[in-house]
Amino acid sequence: MIQRILAPIDGSEQTEAILPYLEELARRLSSSIVLLLVYPPCFAVTKEPPFPVR
C-alpha cells in the first residue's frame, strides 16, 4: 500500500490546482502527503523566493 505521496510544488497556479485532487487521492489511499517545494535553479541561490510564500 502507498503510505506517502511526494508532490513537488513550485507555487504556480498549476500546482495549486492539483492539490484538491491530491488530497482526495491521499484520503482514498489512507496516505499522507509530503509537499516538496522546488525552485528554479536561478532562484535557488537567492534569498527571496520567486513567488509570495503564504
C-alpha positions as CSV (number, residue, x, y, z in Angstrom):
1,M,0.0,0.0,0.0
2,I,1.1,3.6,-0.7
3,Q,2.0,5.3,2.6
4,R,3.2,8.6,1.4
5,I,2.7,10.7,-1.8
6,L,5.5,13.0,-2.7
7,A,4.2,16.1,-4.5
8,P,6.7,18.6,-5.9
9,I,5.2,22.1,-5.9
10,D,6.6,25.4,-7.2
11,G,3.9,27.9,-6.1
12,S,2.4,28.1,-9.6
13,E,-1.3,28.1,-10.3
14,Q,-1.0,24.7,-12.0
15,T,0.4,23.0,-8.9
16,E,-2.2,24.7,-6.6
17,A,-4.9,23.4,-9.0
18,I,-3.9,19.8,-8.4
19,L,-3.9,20.0,-4.6
20,P,-7.7,19.1,-4.2
21,Y,-7.1,16.0,-6.4
22,L,-4.0,15.1,-4.4
23,E,-5.9,15.4,-1.2
24,E,-8.7,13.1,-2.5
25,L,-6.2,10.5,-3.7
26,A,-4.4,10.5,-0.3
27,R,-7.7,10.2,1.5
28,R,-8.8,7.2,-0.6
29,L,-5.5,5.5,-0.2
30,S,-5.2,6.4,3.5
31,S,-1.9,8.0,2.7
32,S,-0.1,11.1,3.8
33,I,1.1,13.9,1.5
34,V,4.7,15.2,1.5
35,L,5.0,18.5,-0.3
36,L,8.4,19.3,-1.7
37,L,8.9,23.0,-2.5
38,V,11.1,23.3,-5.6
39,Y,12.8,26.4,-7.0
40,P,14.1,27.0,-10.5
41,P,17.9,26.8,-10.4
42,C,18.4,30.5,-10.9
43,F,16.4,31.3,-7.8
44,A,17.8,28.6,-5.6
45,V,20.8,30.8,-4.5
46,T,18.8,34.0,-3.8
47,K,17.3,34.9,-0.5
48,E,13.9,35.7,-1.9
49,P,11.6,33.0,-3.4
50,P,10.2,33.8,-6.9
51,F,6.6,33.9,-5.6
52,P,5.0,35.0,-2.3
53,V,5.2,32.5,0.5
54,R,1.9,32.1,2.4
